């Protein structure tokens, strides 16, 4: 039913655009239109954790109100999962009548905030015309990027286009509050396992300082920042583009934390416990040592393969050049037979000695990269996890073998 309502809305908009006799958002003069930024709070499902937003255009004479948004994707699209894995996701622009569009978010318990934007009639009309053009089937599809080209950056860019670049000029001059990594960890903290997976997979791109313009890939940040943008008032002065906003529906879900969680204590403790278990099993339980070592080495090798694939075979540029590849690499697979030979008290061969040495050198390089001035990648939590585990494995293979079994 929701899809049918959307299709009816889009059809009505285009029919109204073609027929001046029908008073609607599509053909009302700019002086009769009111434009608002609609911001929806985070939802419970993982793809809703970043929030959502829309541009609302309302005809103050007829009362017709339409929300335009850029957040539609189709799980049933041919090759969707493959495209998702390759980082080539296709999203669509959509439009729906405001009441029906917002009902879903209201019923889901997500907050809805409206900020009326102080645009001139000409700017309002130009924005409306652009949105209608963008809504056409041949223009509605775009290639989605989590951080650089998503449902919020498209809304931001449409507003900036109508304002003649004022939005970008002012927001680029202000520093952002967090990095991509920090915002991701903060918003995904309700699903800890997914938060850890994303943090492990993010490379240095996610750690560079952001401007307010770049950080406005998030709806909540864009909502905050538009209230600080100043525009001409038409009388030689300036006024705020928007106010703090009117809450149309309060939030009834858990609120994400204000700051990103500190992963260092948790991962450091996990790494230390795993290292002690490896050393204890090497001394007292050879079979347990082989099983535990195998599980870790398989996991490390799989992670390394995935990081290489993300870097070389996909367009997920936020995962490229990931320094965690120095700690979790396919070299781990080579060591698996050694932990089983260690169970029988067989010493590592020279070839395995070389592999262990390469892995330890890689750890030193990872540590050095982190300690150098101007840190490229904030992967300290994973260093604290990986270092004790690899040192325990290296020690048990080279020195603890004599006491195994």
Sine and cosine of phi, psi and omega as CSV:
sin_phi,cos_phi,sin_psi,cos_psi,sin_omega,cos_omega
0.00,0.00,-0.62,0.78,-0.01,-1.00
-0.90,0.43,-0.63,0.77,0.02,-1.00
-0.90,0.43,-0.66,0.75,0.01,-1.00
-0.89,0.46,-0.67,0.75,0.01,-1.00
-0.89,0.46,-0.64,0.77,0.02,-1.00
-0.91,0.42,-0.69,0.72,-0.01,-1.00
-0.89,0.45,-0.63,0.78,0.05,-1.00
-0.90,0.43,-0.63,0.77,0.01,-1.00
-0.89,0.45,-0.74,0.67,0.00,-1.00
-0.88,0.48,-0.68,0.73,0.01,-1.00
-0.89,0.46,-0.68,0.73,0.01,-1.00
-0.89,0.46,-0.65,0.76,0.01,-1.00
-0.87,0.50,-0.71,0.70,-0.03,-1.00
-0.95,0.30,-0.55,0.83,0.07,-1.00
-0.93,0.38,-0.63,0.78,0.04,-1.00
-0.92,0.40,-0.59,0.81,0.04,-1.00
-0.90,0.44,-0.56,0.83,-0.03,-1.00
-0.99,0.13,-0.37,0.93,-0.08,-1.00
-0.85,-0.52,0.95,-0.32,-0.03,-1.00
-0.93,0.37,-0.35,0.94,0.00,-1.00
-0.92,0.39,-0.39,0.92,-0.01,-1.00
-1.00,-0.09,0.93,-0.36,-0.02,-1.00
-0.97,0.25,0.87,-0.50,-0.02,-1.00
-0.36,-0.93,0.04,-1.00,0.06,-1.00
-0.82,0.58,-0.55,0.83,-0.13,-0.99
-0.94,0.33,-0.41,0.91,-0.07,-1.00
-0.74,-0.67,0.07,1.00,0.02,-1.00
-0.93,0.37,0.55,-0.83,0.07,-1.00
-0.90,0.43,0.44,-0.90,-0.05,-1.00
-0.84,0.55,-0.51,0.86,-0.01,-1.00
-0.92,0.40,-0.36,0.93,0.00,-1.00
-1.00,-0.07,-0.06,1.00,-0.09,-1.00
-0.98,-0.20,0.61,-0.79,0.10,-1.00
-0.87,-0.50,0.80,-0.61,-0.02,-1.00
-0.94,-0.34,0.72,-0.69,0.02,-1.00
-0.73,-0.69,0.48,-0.88,0.16,-0.99
-1.00,-0.10,0.86,-0.52,0.03,-1.00
-0.98,-0.21,0.82,-0.57,-0.02,-1.00
-0.87,-0.48,0.80,-0.60,0.04,-1.00
-0.97,-0.25,0.72,-0.70,0.01,-1.00
-0.94,0.33,0.18,-0.98,0.00,-1.00
-0.87,0.49,0.54,-0.84,0.06,-1.00
-0.98,-0.20,-0.15,-0.99,-0.06,-1.00
-1.00,0.02,-0.53,0.84,0.01,-1.00
-0.96,0.28,0.53,-0.85,-0.14,-0.99
-0.84,0.54,-0.58,0.82,-0.02,-1.00
-0.98,0.18,-0.08,1.00,0.06,-1.00
-0.99,-0.17,-0.05,1.00,-0.13,-0.99
-0.93,0.38,-0.35,0.94,-0.03,-1.00
-1.00,0.00,-0.03,1.00,-0.02,-1.00
0.99,0.15,-0.09,-1.00,-0.03,-1.00
-0.38,-0.92,0.27,-0.96,0.06,-1.00
-0.44,-0.90,0.11,-0.99,-0.04,-1.00
-0.38,-0.92,0.32,-0.95,0.13,-0.99
-0.98,-0.21,0.85,-0.52,0.02,-1.00
-0.99,-0.16,0.78,-0.63,0.08,-1.00
-0.87,-0.49,0.85,-0.53,-0.06,-1.00
-0.84,-0.55,0.75,-0.67,0.12,-0.99
-0.99,0.10,0.94,-0.35,-0.08,-1.00
-0.94,0.35,-0.26,0.96,0.01,-1.00
-1.00,0.05,-0.81,0.58,-0.02,-1.00
-0.99,0.13,-0.36,0.93,-0.03,-1.00
1.00,0.05,-0.07,1.00,0.00,-1.00
-0.92,0.40,0.71,-0.71,-0.05,-1.00
-0.69,-0.72,0.80,-0.61,-0.07,-1.00
-0.80,-0.60,0.69,-0.72,0.08,-1.00
-0.97,-0.23,0.81,-0.59,0.06,-1.00
-0.97,-0.26,0.77,-0.64,0.03,-1.00
-0.63,-0.78,0.26,-0.97,-0.09,-1.00
-0.86,-0.50,0.50,0.86,-0.14,-0.99
-0.92,-0.40,0.50,0.86,-0.05,-1.00
-0.99,-0.13,0.76,-0.64,0.14,-0.99
-0.69,-0.72,0.33,-0.94,-0.12,-0.99
-0.81,-0.59,0.94,-0.35,0.04,-1.00
-0.88,0.48,-0.44,0.90,-0.06,-1.00
-1.00,0.03,0.02,1.00,0.05,-1.00
-0.87,0.49,0.64,-0.76,-0.01,-1.00
-0.87,0.50,0.82,-0.58,0.01,-1.00
0.96,0.27,0.35,0.94,-0.07,-1.00
-0.85,0.52,-0.76,0.65,-0.06,-1.00
-0.90,0.43,-0.64,0.77,0.03,-1.00
-0.91,0.41,-0.69,0.72,0.03,-1.00
-0.89,0.45,-0.62,0.78,0.04,-1.00
-0.88,0.48,-0.72,0.70,0.00,-1.00
-0.89,0.46,-0.57,0.82,-0.02,-1.00
-1.00,0.10,-0.09,1.00,-0.01,-1.00
0.98,0.20,0.43,0.90,-0.01,-1.00
-0.87,-0.50,0.89,0.46,-0.05,-1.00
-0.99,0.10,0.64,-0.77,-0.01,-1.00
-0.95,-0.32,0.84,-0.54,0.05,-1.00
-0.90,-0.43,0.24,-0.97,-0.04,-1.00
-0.76,-0.65,0.48,-0.88,0.20,-0.98
-0.99,0.13,0.46,-0.89,-0.04,-1.00
-0.54,-0.84,0.27,-0.96,0.06,-1.00
-0.58,-0.81,0.53,-0.85,0.03,-1.00
-0.40,-0.92,0.42,-0.91,0.07,-1.00
-0.88,0.48,0.67,-0.74,-0.18,-0.98
-0.82,0.57,-0.72,0.69,-0.07,-1.00
-0.87,0.48,-0.75,0.66,-0.02,-1.00
-0.94,0.33,-0.56,0.83,-0.01,-1.00
-0.92,0.39,-0.65,0.76,-0.07,-1.00
-0.99,0.12,-0.27,0.96,-0.04,-1.00
-0.87,0.49,-0.64,0.76,-0.01,-1.00
-0.86,0.51,-0.70,0.71,-0.04,-1.00
-0.94,0.33,-0.59,0.81,0.03,-1.00
-0.90,0.43,-0.71,0.71,-0.01,-1.00
-0.94,0.35,-0.43,0.90,0.01,-1.00
-0.99,0.15,-0.10,0.99,0.00,-1.00
1.00,0.10,0.18,0.98,-0.02,-1.00
-1.00,0.04,0.60,-0.80,-0.02,-1.00
-0.93,0.37,0.51,-0.86,0.08,-1.00
-0.76,-0.65,0.85,-0.53,-0.01,-1.00
-0.84,-0.55,0.70,-0.72,0.03,-1.00
-0.89,-0.46,0.77,-0.64,0.10,-1.00
-0.88,-0.48,0.92,-0.40,0.06,-1.00
-0.95,0.31,0.76,-0.66,-0.07,-1.00
-0.99,-0.14,0.69,-0.72,-0.01,-1.00
-1.00,0.08,0.98,0.20,0.04,-1.00
-0.97,-0.23,0.47,-0.88,0.11,-0.99
-0.97,0.26,0.30,-0.95,0.05,-1.00
-0.83,0.56,-0.64,0.77,0.02,-1.00
-0.91,0.41,-0.66,0.75,0.02,-1.00
-0.91,0.40,-0.63,0.78,0.02,-1.00
-0.90,0.44,-0.72,0.70,0.01,-1.00
-0.90,0.43,-0.66,0.75,0.00,-1.00
-0.90,0.44,-0.64,0.77,0.02,-1.00
-0.91,0.41,-0.71,0.71,0.03,-1.00
-0.85,0.52,-0.70,0.72,0.00,-1.00
-0.90,0.43,-0.64,0.77,0.02,-1.00
-0.91,0.42,-0.68,0.73,-0.01,-1.00
-0.89,0.45,-0.64,0.77,0.04,-1.00
-0.91,0.40,-0.63,0.77,0.07,-1.00
-0.90,0.44,-0.69,0.72,-0.03,-1.00
-0.92,0.39,-0.41,0.91,-0.04,-1.00
-0.98,0.22,-0.30,0.95,0.00,-1.00
-0.87,0.48,0.59,-0.80,-0.08,-1.00
-0.79,0.61,-0.60,0.80,-0.03,-1.00
-0.97,0.26,-0.21,0.98,-0.03,-1.00
-0.90,-0.44,-0.16,0.99,-0.19,-0.98
-0.97,0.23,-0.44,0.90,-0.09,-1.00
-0.99,0.12,0.61,-0.79,0.10,-1.00
-0.53,-0.85,0.34,-0.94,0.01,-1.00
-1.00,0.06,0.90,-0.44,-0.14,-0.99
-0.98,0.17,0.64,-0.77,0.15,-0.99
-0.71,-0.70,0.74,-0.67,-0.10,-1.00
-0.78,0.62,-0.71,0.71,-0.14,-0.99
-0.97,-0.26,-0.61,0.80,-0.16,-0.99
-0.99,-0.13,-0.36,0.93,-0.07,-1.00
-0.47,-0.88,0.99,0.13,-0.05,-1.00
-0.78,-0.63,-0.19,-0.98,-0.10,-1.00
-0.90,0.43,-0.46,0.89,0.00,-1.00
-1.00,0.06,-0.64,0.76,0.03,-1.00
-0.90,0.43,-0.50,0.87,0.05,-1.00
-0.93,0.36,-0.66,0.76,0.09,-1.00
-0.89,0.45,-0.74,0.67,0.03,-1.00
-0.83,0.56,-0.72,0.70,-0.05,-1.00
-0.93,0.38,-0.57,0.82,0.04,-1.00
-0.91,0.42,-0.67,0.75,0.04,-1.00
-0.91,0.42,-0.67,0.75,0.01,-1.00
-0.90,0.44,-0.61,0.79,0.03,-1.00
-0.88,0.47,-0.69,0.72,0.01,-1.00
-0.92,0.40,-0.52,0.86,-0.03,-1.00
-1.00,0.03,0.06,1.00,0.03,-1.00
0.94,0.33,0.46,0.89,0.06,-1.00
1.00,-0.03,0.03,1.00,-0.03,-1.00
-0.90,0.43,-0.65,0.76,-0.03,-1.00
-0.87,0.50,-0.76,0.65,-0.03,-1.00
-0.91,0.41,-0.67,0.74,-0.04,-1.00
-0.87,0.50,-0.68,0.73,-0.04,-1.00
-0.98,0.21,-0.61,0.79,-0.05,-1.00
-0.97,0.25,-0.50,0.87,0.07,-1.00
-0.93,0.36,-0.38,0.93,-0.01,-1.00
-0.99,0.15,-0.15,0.99,0.01,-1.00
-0.95,-0.32,0.64,-0.77,0.02,-1.00
-0.97,0.24,0.57,-0.82,0.09,-1.00
-0.97,0.23,0.21,-0.98,-0.04,-1.00
-1.00,-0.04,-0.47,0.88,-0.05,-1.00
-0.62,-0.78,0.20,-0.98,0.10,-1.00
-1.00,0.00,0.14,-0.99,0.08,-1.00
-0.85,0.52,-0.66,0.75,-0.02,-1.00
-0.90,0.44,-0.71,0.70,-0.03,-1.00
-0.90,0.43,-0.67,0.74,0.01,-1.00
-0.92,0.40,-0.63,0.78,0.01,-1.00
-0.90,0.44,-0.73,0.68,0.00,-1.00
-0.90,0.44,-0.65,0.76,-0.01,-1.00
-0.88,0.48,-0.73,0.68,-0.09,-1.00
-0.98,0.20,-0.42,0.91,0.00,-1.00
-0.99,-0.10,0.09,1.00,-0.09,-1.00
-0.90,0.44,-0.32,0.95,0.05,-1.00
-0.94,0.34,-0.37,0.93,0.10,-0.99
-0.89,-0.46,0.99,0.15,-0.14,-0.99
-0.81,0.59,-0.67,0.74,-0.04,-1.00
-0.89,0.45,-0.65,0.76,0.00,-1.00
-0.95,0.32,-0.60,0.80,0.07,-1.00
-0.86,0.51,-0.69,0.73,-0.01,-1.00
-0.92,0.39,-0.65,0.76,0.02,-1.00
-0.88,0.47,-0.71,0.71,-0.01,-1.00
-0.91,0.41,-0.66,0.75,0.00,-1.00
-0.90,0.44,-0.65,0.76,0.04,-1.00
-0.89,0.45,-0.58,0.82,-0.08,-1.00
-1.00,0.06,-0.22,0.97,-0.03,-1.00
-0.99,0.16,0.71,-0.70,0.03,-1.00
-0.99,-0.12,-0.27,-0.96,-0.07,-1.00
-0.89,0.46,-0.40,0.92,0.04,-1.00
-0.82,0.57,-0.55,0.84,-0.07,-1.00
-0.98,0.19,-0.10,1.00,-0.09,-1.00
-0.93,-0.37,-0.01,1.00,-0.01,-1.00
-0.96,0.27,0.53,-0.85,0.03,-1.00
-0.88,0.48,0.62,-0.78,-0.05,-1.00
-0.93,-0.36,0.48,-0.88,0.22,-0.98
-1.00,0.07,0.21,-0.98,0.06,-1.00
-0.88,0.47,-0.52,0.85,0.04,-1.00
-0.89,0.45,-0.71,0.70,-0.01,-1.00
-0.94,0.34,-0.63,0.78,-0.03,-1.00
-0.95,0.32,-0.25,0.97,0.02,-1.00
-0.98,0.21,0.33,0.94,0.24,-0.97
-0.92,0.39,-0.25,0.97,0.05,-1.00
-0.99,-0.14,0.71,-0.70,0.02,-1.00
-0.83,0.55,-0.66,0.75,-0.04,-1.00
-0.91,0.41,-0.57,0.82,0.04,-1.00
-0.95,0.33,-0.68,0.73,0.04,-1.00
-0.87,0.49,-0.66,0.75,0.05,-1.00
-0.84,0.54,-0.69,0.73,0.00,-1.00
-0.94,0.35,-0.67,0.75,-0.13,-0.99
-0.96,0.28,-0.58,0.82,-0.02,-1.00
-0.90,0.44,-0.41,0.91,0.03,-1.00
-0.95,0.31,-0.26,0.97,0.01,-1.00
-0.97,-0.24,-0.01,1.00,0.01,-1.00
-1.00,0.08,0.73,-0.68,0.00,-1.00
-0.96,-0.27,0.68,-0.73,0.01,-1.00
-0.77,-0.64,0.31,-0.95,0.01,-1.00
-0.91,0.41,0.64,-0.77,-0.01,-1.00
-1.00,-0.07,0.01,1.00,0.01,-1.00
1.00,0.07,-0.03,1.00,0.00,-1.00
-0.81,-0.59,0.42,0.91,0.02,-1.00
1.00,0.04,-0.04,1.00,0.02,-1.00
-0.92,-0.40,-0.26,-0.97,0.01,-1.00
-0.73,-0.68,0.39,-0.92,0.07,-1.00
-0.56,-0.83,0.31,-0.95,0.01,-1.00
-0.93,0.37,0.62,-0.78,0.04,-1.00
-0.89,0.46,-0.58,0.81,-0.04,-1.00
-0.46,-0.89,0.34,-0.94,0.12,-0.99
-1.00,-0.01,-0.18,-0.98,-0.01,-1.00
-0.93,0.37,-0.43,0.90,0.08,-1.00
0.93,-0.36,0.38,-0.92,0.04,-1.00
-0.96,-0.29,0.78,-0.63,0.01,-1.00
-0.99,0.14,0.93,-0.36,0.01,-1.00
-0.99,0.12,-0.51,0.86,0.03,-1.00
-0.50,-0.86,0.80,-0.60,-0.04,-1.00
-0.96,0.27,0.39,-0.92,0.05,-1.00
-0.97,0.26,0.69,-0.72,0.05,-1.00
-0.85,-0.53,0.23,0.97,-0.01,-1.00
-0.93,-0.36,0.16,-0.99,0.07,-1.00
-0.89,0.47,0.69,-0.72,-0.04,-1.00
-1.00,0.00,0.75,-0.67,0.05,-1.00
-0.87,0.49,0.49,-0.87,0.02,-1.00
-0.90,0.43,0.38,-0.92,-0.01,-1.00
-0.95,0.32,-0.51,0.86,-0.03,-1.00
-0.85,-0.53,0.39,-0.92,0.05,-1.00
-0.93,0.36,0.64,-0.77,0.04,-1.00
-0.91,0.41,0.54,-0.84,0.04,-1.00
-1.00,0.09,0.94,-0.35,-0.06,-1.00
-0.99,0.12,-0.18,0.98,-0.10,-0.99
-0.88,0.47,-0.77,0.64,-0.02,-1.00
-0.87,0.50,-0.69,0.73,-0.04,-1.00
-0.90,0.44,-0.75,0.66,-0.04,-1.00
-0.95,0.31,-0.56,0.83,0.05,-1.00
-0.89,0.45,-0.69,0.72,0.02,-1.00
-0.91,0.41,-0.67,0.74,0.02,-1.00
-0.89,0.46,-0.67,0.74,0.03,-1.00
-0.90,0.43,-0.65,0.76,0.00,-1.00
-0.91,0.41,-0.69,0.72,0.02,-1.00
-0.88,0.47,-0.70,0.71,0.00,-1.00
-0.90,0.44,-0.64,0.77,0.03,-1.00
-0.89,0.45,-0.68,0.73,0.01,-1.00
-0.91,0.41,-0.60,0.80,0.06,-1.00
-0.90,0.44,-0.66,0.75,0.02,-1.00
-0.88,0.48,-0.72,0.70,-0.01,-1.00
-0.92,0.39,-0.64,0.77,0.01,-1.00
-0.91,0.42,-0.67,0.74,0.01,-1.00
-0.92,0.38,-0.59,0.80,0.03,-1.00
-0.87,0.50,-0.50,0.87,-0.04,-1.00
-1.00,0.01,-0.63,0.78,-0.18,-0.98
-0.89,-0.46,-0.33,0.94,-0.09,-1.00
-0.60,-0.80,0.99,0.13,-0.08,-1.00
-0.82,0.57,-0.66,0.76,-0.01,-1.00
-0.90,0.43,-0.68,0.74,0.04,-1.00
-0.89,0.46,-0.62,0.79,0.05,-1.00
-0.87,0.49,-0.71,0.70,-0.01,-1.00
-0.90,0.43,-0.67,0.75,-0.01,-1.00
-0.92,0.39,-0.73,0.68,-0.01,-1.00
-0.90,0.44,-0.69,0.73,0.03,-1.00
-0.89,0.46,-0.63,0.78,0.01,-1.00
-0.91,0.42,-0.71,0.70,0.00,-1.00
-0.85,0.52,-0.72,0.69,-0.02,-1.00
-0.91,0.42,-0.71,0.71,-0.05,-1.00
-0.92,0.39,-0.60,0.80,0.06,-1.00
-0.90,0.44,-0.72,0.69,0.00,-1.00
-0.88,0.48,-0.70,0.72,0.00,-1.00
-0.90,0.44,-0.65,0.76,0.01,-1.00
-0.92,0.39,-0.65,0.76,0.02,-1.00
-0.90,0.43,-0.70,0.71,0.04,-1.00
-0.86,0.52,-0.69,0.72,0.02,-1.00
-0.87,0.49,-0.69,0.73,0.04,-1.00
-0.88,0.48,-0.69,0.72,0.00,-1.00
-0.90,0.44,-0.65,0.76,0.02,-1.00
-0.90,0.43,-0.62,0.79,0.04,-1.00
-0.92,0.40,-0.68,0.74,0.01,-1.00
-0.89,0.45,-0.70,0.72,0.01,-1.00
-0.87,0.49,-0.58,0.81,-0.04,-1.00
-0.97,0.23,-0.64,0.77,-0.18,-0.98
-0.98,-0.22,-0.41,0.91,-0.15,-0.99
-0.87,-0.50,0.06,1.00,-0.01,-1.00
-0.76,-0.65,0.18,-0.98,0.07,-1.00
-0.98,-0.18,0.30,0.95,0.09,-1.00
-0.96,0.26,0.97,0.25,-0.14,-0.99
-0.92,0.40,-0.32,0.95,0.06,-1.00
-0.94,0.34,-0.19,0.98,0.02,-1.00
-0.96,-0.28,-0.02,1.00,-0.05,-1.00
-0.95,0.33,0.44,-0.90,0.11,-0.99
0.81,0.59,0.64,0.77,-0.07,-1.00
-0.96,0.27,0.87,-0.49,-0.02,-1.00
-0.92,0.39,-0.29,0.96,0.05,-1.00
-0.90,0.43,-0.28,0.96,0.06,-1.00
-0.89,0.45,-0.39,0.92,0.05,-1.00
-0.96,0.29,-0.38,0.92,0.00,-1.00
-0.98,-0.19,-0.49,0.87,-0.02,-1.00
-0.83,-0.56,0.99,-0.15,-0.09,-1.00
-0.73,-0.68,0.29,-0.96,0.05,-1.00
-0.88,0.48,-0.22,0.98,0.09,-1.00
-0.84,0.54,-0.44,0.90,-0.03,-1.00
-0.87,0.50,-0.55,0.83,-0.01,-1.00
-0.86,0.50,-0.57,0.82,-0.06,-1.00
-0.90,0.43,-0.47,0.88,-0.09,-1.00
-1.00,0.08,-0.17,0.98,-0.08,-1.00
-0.86,0.51,-0.73,0.68,0.03,-1.00
-0.86,0.51,-0.50,0.87,-0.05,-1.00
-0.92,0.40,-0.61,0.79,-0.01,-1.00
-0.93,0.36,-0.46,0.89,0.06,-1.00
-0.98,0.19,-0.55,0.83,0.10,-0.99
-0.93,0.36,-0.55,0.84,0.03,-1.00
-0.88,0.47,-0.52,0.85,0.04,-1.00
-0.86,0.52,-0.50,0.87,0.02,-1.00
-0.99,-0.13,0.14,0.99,0.03,-1.00
0.99,0.17,0.31,0.95,0.00,-1.00
-1.00,0.04,0.79,-0.61,-0.03,-1.00
-0.95,0.32,0.43,-0.90,0.04,-1.00
-0.92,0.38,0.57,-0.82,0.03,-1.00
-0.98,0.21,0.13,-0.99,0.03,-1.00
-0.89,0.45,-0.56,0.83,0.01,-1.00
-0.90,0.43,-0.65,0.76,0.02,-1.00
-0.94,0.34,-0.59,0.80,0.09,-1.00
-0.83,0.55,-0.66,0.75,-0.01,-1.00
-0.92,0.39,-0.63,0.78,0.02,-1.00
-0.91,0.41,-0.68,0.73,0.04,-1.00
-0.87,0.49,-0.68,0.74,0.01,-1.00
-0.89,0.46,-0.66,0.75,0.02,-1.00
-0.89,0.46,-0.66,0.75,0.00,-1.00
-0.92,0.39,-0.65,0.76,0.03,-1.00
-0.92,0.40,-0.61,0.79,0.07,-1.00
-0.90,0.43,-0.66,0.75,0.03,-1.00
-0.88,0.48,-0.63,0.78,0.05,-1.00
-0.89,0.45,-0.66,0.75,0.02,-1.00
-0.90,0.43,-0.63,0.78,0.04,-1.00
-0.90,0.43,-0.69,0.72,0.02,-1.00
-0.88,0.48,-0.67,0.74,0.03,-1.00
-0.92,0.40,-0.66,0.75,0.01,-1.00
-0.90,0.44,-0.66,0.75,0.03,-1.00
-0.88,0.48,-0.59,0.81,-0.03,-1.00
-0.96,0.28,-0.56,0.83,-0.07,-1.00
-0.99,0.11,-0.31,0.95,0.00,-1.00
-0.89,0.45,0.51,-0.86,0.06,-1.00
-0.85,0.52,0.60,-0.80,-0.01,-1.00
0.95,0.30,0.88,0.48,-0.06,-1.00
-0.82,0.57,0.77,-0.63,-0.02,-1.00
-0.99,0.14,-0.68,0.73,-0.07,-1.00
-0.74,-0.67,0.77,-0.64,0.01,-1.00
-1.00,0.06,0.98,0.20,0.01,-1.00
-0.90,-0.44,0.46,0.89,0.01,-1.00
-0.83,0.56,-0.65,0.76,0.02,-1.00
-0.84,0.54,-0.63,0.77,-0.03,-1.00
-0.97,0.23,-0.47,0.88,0.14,-0.99
-0.90,0.43,-0.69,0.72,0.01,-1.00
-0.91,0.42,-0.48,0.88,0.06,-1.00
-0.98,0.18,-0.74,0.67,-0.14,-0.99
-0.97,0.26,-0.59,0.81,-0.07,-1.00
-0.85,0.53,-0.82,0.57,-0.03,-1.00
-0.89,0.45,-0.56,0.83,-0.02,-1.00
-0.92,0.38,-0.73,0.69,0.00,-1.00
-0.92,0.40,-0.59,0.80,0.04,-1.00
-0.91,0.41,-0.62,0.79,0.03,-1.00
-0.91,0.41,-0.67,0.74,0.03,-1.00
-0.90,0.43,-0.71,0.71,0.00,-1.00
-0.89,0.46,-0.70,0.71,-0.02,-1.00
-0.90,0.43,-0.69,0.73,-0.05,-1.00
-0.93,0.37,-0.55,0.84,0.01,-1.00
-0.96,0.27,-0.56,0.83,-0.08,-1.00
-1.00,-0.09,-0.59,0.81,-0.09,-1.00
-0.89,-0.45,-0.52,0.85,-0.06,-1.00
-0.99,0.17,-0.13,0.99,-0.06,-1.00
-0.87,0.49,-0.58,0.82,-0.06,-1.00
-0.90,0.43,-0.37,0.93,-0.04,-1.00
-0.96,-0.26,-0.03,1.00,0.03,-1.00
-0.97,0.24,0.67,-0.74,0.10,-0.99
0.98,0.18,0.00,0.00,0.00,0.00
